[in-house]
Amino acid sequence: MARPINRLSARAVQTLAAEGYHPDGGGLYLLVGPTGAKSWVLRYQLRGRRREMGLGSAALVSLQEARAAALSNRKLLAQGKDPLEERKLALATGRTFGECAEALVANLAPSWKNEAQAEQWRQSLRDYGPPAAMPVEEVDTAAVMACLQPIWASKTETANRVRGRIERVLDWARVHGLRAGDNPARWRGHLDKLLPKPSKVSRRRHHEAMPYQDVPAFMSQLAERDGAARRALRFTILTAARTSEVTGADWPEFDLAAAVWTIPAGRMKGGREHQVPLSPAAMALLRGLPRDRPPFALSENAMLYLVQKDPPKGFGLPFTVHGFRSSFRDWAAETTDTPNEVVEMALAHAIRNKAEAAYRRGNLLERRRHLMEAWAEFVGCGNATPRLQVVA
């Protein structure tokens, strides 16, 4: 009978104090030392020889990361390889930062909502991370600061994301025995002594939105030429959807007969399934796309680059893709008599008022369909008279 795995919980890792080995399963143990220090070890047997491999301190390596490392090493065992010997070989031959980053992304990708997240990781590390060819053991504080300092004040949110991603890549490398010592990308107790707090250098701003009056002309410009990013952006504007909802969409989500796009809960910001009624213009866009691949399989920044990059590659505008949701919201409020709850539901916004949330259980699909058809008509993509009253 197979031994159970995943016995420990994150809470147990924090609270266990009894000295000794505490099994998680699959040969992975949490070792509590005489001083209370905790570390991860993998016990295994190969060719009749029992061995023990350290996987790092529990203060730095999470339970999930320890399990991932243990699984990776069990796969080596299944191939007849000794994980400890493979670690020595890796240290002797060296691994690059780029190789470690790609290995980590491959490990994390199954837990992400869509493939676009993997590309976001890769692109941000390519653009702002340490050189891909740099040996991972040579990434030190100076190398990390060289990445972050140039963008810390001007692109603070991006810089903070990049810092966190570099930190995770270096943690992965340390767990796999490819580097030793403290993580130079760690914030608390390290980089917080060298860089100002993100909140001090960049206040969070609302997404810049194009005035709704200018959206029809912009949609006309988008339609002048064909291209994947242009099609995706037109569809995003027509549906008032979030970028990740569009770039992560796949054909099984679309009911073309009913003209409804059902976005599963796992891909929604609020964690709840959302139905989007599709206007004839949105349907026409979908029908013109090939079915052998997802309709809008782009990196999450492709549409943003199209909007903001200078001509000829982009439009050179100071707006964001997310801001078109605000354009839609302003248009609905200022030019139609649509009730607020219908517009909020079209945007998949959470209902903060618990009494209202309990009372309003439907999804108002048909009322939202009228609204989206009127929006398509307004931006110049409709082919029918709107079925709701538009304020003069």
C-alpha positions in Angstrom: 0.0 0.0 0.0 1.4 3.4 -1.1 2.4 5.8 1.7 0.3 9.0 1.8 2.0 12.2 0.6 1.3 15.9 1.5 0.7 15.1 5.1 2.0 18.4 6.4 0.2 21.8 6.2 1.7 25.3 6.1 0.4 25.8 9.6 2.1 22.6 10.9 5.4 23.7 9.4 5.1 26.9 11.4 4.0 25.3 14.7 5.8 22.0 14.9 8.4 22.2 17.7 9.2 18.6 18.5 12.8 17.7 17.7 13.3 15.2 14.9 12.0 14.2 11.4 8.4 15.0 10.5 7.3 13.2 7.3 5.3 14.9 4.5 5.5 11.9 2.3 7.4 10.7 -0.7 10.7 10.9 1.3 10.3 14.6 2.2 10.8 15.5 5.9 10.7 18.6 7.9 13.7 18.3 10.3 13.5 20.2 13.6 16.9 20.6 15.2 17.9 20.9 18.8 17.7 24.7 18.7 14.3 24.7 17.0 15.8 25.5 13.5 13.8 23.8 10.8 15.0 22.5 7.4 13.8 20.3 4.6 15.5 17.0 3.8 14.8 14.3 1.2 15.5 10.7 2.3 15.9 8.1 -0.4 17.5 4.8 -1.2 19.4 4.0 -4.4 21.1 0.7 -5.2 20.8 -0.4 -1.6 22.3 2.8 -0.2 20.4 5.1 2.0 21.0 8.8 1.5 19.8 12.2 2.8 19.7 15.4 0.8 19.2 18.9 2.3 16.7 21.1 0.5 17.1 24.3 2.4 15.9 26.1 5.5 12.1 26.1 6.2 12.5 29.8 6.9 13.4 30.4 3.3 11.9 27.5 1.4 8.1 27.1 1.6 6.3 23.8 1.9 5.1 24.1 -1.7 8.7 24.8 -2.9 10.0 21.9 -0.9 7.5 19.5 -2.4 8.4 20.7 -5.9 12.1 20.1 -5.2 11.4 16.7 -3.8 9.3 15.8 -6.8 12.0 16.9 -9.1 14.5 14.8 -7.3 12.2 11.7 -7.2 12.0 12.0 -11.0 15.8 11.7 -11.1 15.6 8.6 -9.0 13.0 7.1 -11.3 15.6 7.6 -14.1 18.2 5.7 -12.0 20.1 9.0 -11.2 21.4 9.9 -7.8 20.1 13.4 -6.9 23.1 14.2 -4.7 25.5 13.3 -7.5 23.4 15.3 -10.0 23.7 18.3 -7.7 27.4 18.0 -7.5 27.6 17.7 -11.3 25.4 20.8 -11.7 27.6 22.8 -9.3 30.7 21.7 -11.3 29.3 22.6 -14.7 27.3 25.7 -13.6 23.9 26.8 -14.6 22.8 30.2 -15.9 20.2 32.5 -14.5 18.2 32.1 -17.7 18.2 28.3 -17.4 17.1 28.5 -13.8 14.3 31.0 -14.6 13.0 28.8 -17.4 13.0 25.7 -15.1 11.1 27.6 -12.4 8.5 28.9 -14.9 8.0 25.4 -16.2 7.4 24.2 -12.6 5.0 27.0 -11.7 3.0 27.2 -15.0 0.5 24.4 -14.2 -0.7 26.4 -11.2 -1.3 29.6 -13.1 -4.6 30.7 -14.6 -3.4 30.9 -18.2 -0.3 30.6 -20.4 0.0 34.4 -20.7 1.3 34.5 -17.1 4.3 32.4 -18.1 5.1 34.7 -20.9 4.8 37.7 -18.6 7.5 36.2 -16.3 9.8 35.4 -19.2 9.4 38.8 -20.8 9.9 40.8 -17.6 13.0 38.9 -16.7 14.4 39.2 -20.2 13.7 43.0 -20.2 14.8 43.8 -16.6 16.4 40.8 -15.0 20.0 39.7 -14.8 21.6 38.6 -18.1 20.3 35.2 -19.0 23.8 33.9 -19.7 25.1 35.0 -16.3 26.0 32.0 -14.0 23.3 31.8 -11.4 25.8 31.6 -8.5 27.3 34.9 -9.6 24.1 36.9 -9.2 24.9 39.1 -6.2 23.5 42.2 -4.7 25.3 44.4 -7.2 23.8 42.5 -10.1 20.3 42.8 -8.6 20.7 46.5 -7.9 21.9 47.0 -11.5 18.6 45.6 -12.6 16.3 47.5 -10.2 17.8 50.9 -9.7 17.2 52.3 -13.2 13.5 51.5 -13.1 12.7 51.7 -9.3 11.4 55.3 -9.4 10.0 55.4 -13.0 8.4 51.9 -13.2 8.0 51.0 -9.6 5.3 48.4 -9.9 7.2 46.6 -12.6 10.4 46.8 -10.7 8.9 45.3 -7.6 7.4 42.4 -9.6 10.8 41.8 -11.2 12.5 41.9 -7.8 10.1 39.2 -6.5 10.6 37.1 -9.6 14.4 37.3 -9.3 14.1 36.3 -5.7 12.1 33.2 -6.5 14.5 32.1 -9.3 17.5 32.4 -6.9 15.5 30.5 -4.2 14.8 27.8 -6.7 18.5 27.6 -7.6 19.5 27.4 -4.0 17.0 24.6 -3.2 18.5 22.7 -6.2 22.0 23.2 -4.9 23.1 25.6 -7.6 24.0 28.4 -5.3 24.5 29.0 -1.6 24.1 31.9 0.9 21.5 34.5 1.4 19.2 35.7 -1.4 20.4 39.1 -2.8 17.0 39.9 -4.1 15.3 39.5 -0.7 13.5 42.7 0.3 13.1 42.5 4.1 16.3 43.0 5.9 18.3 43.5 2.7 17.1 45.5 -0.3 14.9 47.6 2.0 18.1 49.1 3.3 19.3 50.0 -0.2 16.1 51.1 -2.0 13.2 53.4 -0.9 9.9 51.7 -0.2 7.8 51.4 -3.4 5.0 53.4 -1.7 7.4 56.3 -1.1 8.5 56.6 -4.8 5.3 55.8 -6.7 1.7 56.4 -5.6 -0.8 54.0 -7.1 -2.6 55.7 -9.9 -5.9 54.9 -11.7 -5.4 53.4 -15.1 -5.3 56.2 -17.7 -8.5 56.1 -19.7 -9.3 57.5 -23.1 -12.3 59.9 -23.1 -15.2 57.9 -24.3 -15.9 60.5 -27.0 -12.6 59.6 -28.7 -13.1 55.8 -28.7 -15.1 55.6 -32.0 -12.3 57.3 -33.9 -9.7 55.1 -32.2 -11.7 52.0 -33.1 -11.8 53.2 -36.7 -8.0 53.5 -36.7 -7.7 50.0 -35.2 -9.7 48.6 -38.1 -7.6 50.2 -40.8 -5.1 47.4 -40.6 -5.2 43.7 -39.5 -3.1 42.2 -36.8 -3.4 39.9 -33.8 -3.0 42.7 -31.2 -5.4 45.0 -33.1 -8.1 42.3 -33.2 -7.6 41.5 -29.6 -7.8 45.1 -28.6 -11.0 45.7 -30.6 -12.6 42.7 -28.9 -11.4 43.9 -25.5 -13.0 47.3 -26.0 -16.2 45.8 -27.4 -16.6 43.4 -24.4 -15.2 45.8 -21.7 -13.2 42.9 -20.5 -9.9 42.8 -18.6 -6.7 42.1 -20.6 -6.0 38.7 -18.9 -9.5 37.6 -19.6 -9.1 38.1 -23.3 -5.5 36.9 -23.7 -6.3 33.7 -21.7 -9.6 32.9 -23.6 -10.0 29.6 -25.3 -12.6 28.4 -27.8 -14.6 26.1 -25.4 -15.5 29.3 -23.4 -17.5 30.6 -26.4 -21.1 29.6 -27.2 -21.4 31.1 -30.6 -24.9 29.9 -31.1 -26.1 31.8 -28.0 -23.6 34.7 -28.5 -22.2 34.2 -24.9 -18.7 34.1 -23.6 -18.4 32.3 -20.3 -15.2 33.0 -18.4 -14.5 30.4 -15.7 -14.1 31.4 -12.1 -10.4 30.4 -12.1 -9.7 33.1 -14.7 -11.7 35.9 -13.1 -10.3 38.5 -10.7 -13.2 38.0 -8.3 -13.0 34.2 -8.5 -16.6 33.8 -9.9 -17.8 32.7 -13.3 -18.7 35.6 -15.5 -20.9 35.6 -18.7 -20.3 38.2 -21.3 -23.1 38.8 -23.9 -21.5 39.2 -27.3 -22.6 41.9 -29.7 -22.8 41.2 -33.4 -19.6 43.1 -33.8 -17.8 40.9 -31.3 -19.2 37.8 -32.9 -18.0 38.9 -36.3 -14.5 39.3 -34.9 -14.6 35.8 -33.5 -15.9 34.2 -36.6 -13.0 35.6 -38.6 -10.4 33.8 -36.4 -8.8 30.3 -37.0 -10.0 27.6 -34.6 -6.7 25.7 -34.3 -5.4 27.9 -31.6 -6.8 30.2 -28.8 -8.4 33.3 -30.3 -6.2 35.9 -28.7 -3.0 34.1 -27.5 -0.8 37.1 -26.9 1.4 38.3 -24.1 -0.4 40.5 -21.6 1.6 43.5 -22.7 1.0 43.2 -26.5 -2.1 45.4 -26.5 -0.6 47.9 -24.1 2.4 48.3 -26.4 0.1 48.8 -29.4 -1.6 51.7 -27.5 1.5 53.3 -26.0 4.4 52.7 -28.4 5.2 55.5 -30.8 4.3 55.1 -34.5 4.7 53.1 -36.7 4.6 50.2 -34.1 1.9 51.8 -32.0 -0.3 54.8 -31.5 1.8 56.6 -29.0 -1.1 57.3 -26.7 -0.9 57.9 -22.9 -3.7 55.4 -22.1 -3.9 51.8 -20.9 -5.9 48.9 -22.1 -7.6 48.6 -18.7 -8.6 52.2 -19.0 -11.1 51.4 -21.8 -13.2 49.8 -19.1 -13.4 53.3 -17.5 -14.3 54.7 -21.0 -17.1 52.3 -21.2 -18.2 53.1 -17.6 -18.3 56.8 -18.3 -20.2 56.4 -21.6 -22.8 54.2 -19.9 -23.3 56.7 -17.0 -23.3 59.9 -19.1 -25.2 58.9 -22.2 -27.6 56.1 -21.3 -30.3 55.5 -18.6 -28.8 52.0 -17.8 -29.1 51.2 -14.1 -25.8 51.2 -12.2 -26.1 47.5 -11.2 -26.3 46.5 -14.8 -23.2 48.4 -15.7 -21.3 47.1 -12.7 -22.3 43.5 -13.6 -21.1 44.1 -17.2 -17.7 45.0 -15.7 -17.8 41.9 -13.4 -17.3 44.2 -10.4 -17.9 42.7 -6.9 -21.0 43.9 -5.1 -19.8 45.5 -1.9 -23.3 45.9 -0.4 -24.1 42.5 1.1 -27.8 43.1 1.2 -27.8 44.1 -2.5 -25.7 41.1 -3.3 -28.1 38.7 -1.6 -31.1 40.4 -3.3 -29.7 40.4 -6.8 -28.9 36.8 -7.6 -29.4 36.9 -11.4 -26.8 37.9 -13.9 -29.0 40.3 -15.9 -27.7 38.8 -19.1 -30.3 40.1 -21.5 -30.2 43.6 -20.1 -26.4 43.6 -20.4 -26.8 42.3 -24.0 -28.7 45.5 -24.9 -26.1 47.6 -23.2 -23.2 45.9 -25.1 -25.0 46.2 -28.4 -25.5 49.9 -27.7 -21.8 50.3 -26.9 -20.8 48.6 -30.1 -23.2 50.9 -32.0 -21.6 53.9 -30.3 -18.0 53.0 -31.1 -19.0 52.4 -34.7 -19.1 48.6 -34.9 -22.8 48.1 -34.5 -25.2 47.1 -37.2 -28.5 47.5 -35.4 -30.3 50.3 -33.5 -29.6 50.1 -29.8 -32.5 48.7 -27.8 -32.1 51.0 -24.8 -32.8 54.6 -24.3 -29.8 56.8 -25.0 -29.8 60.2 -23.2 -29.7 63.1 -25.7 
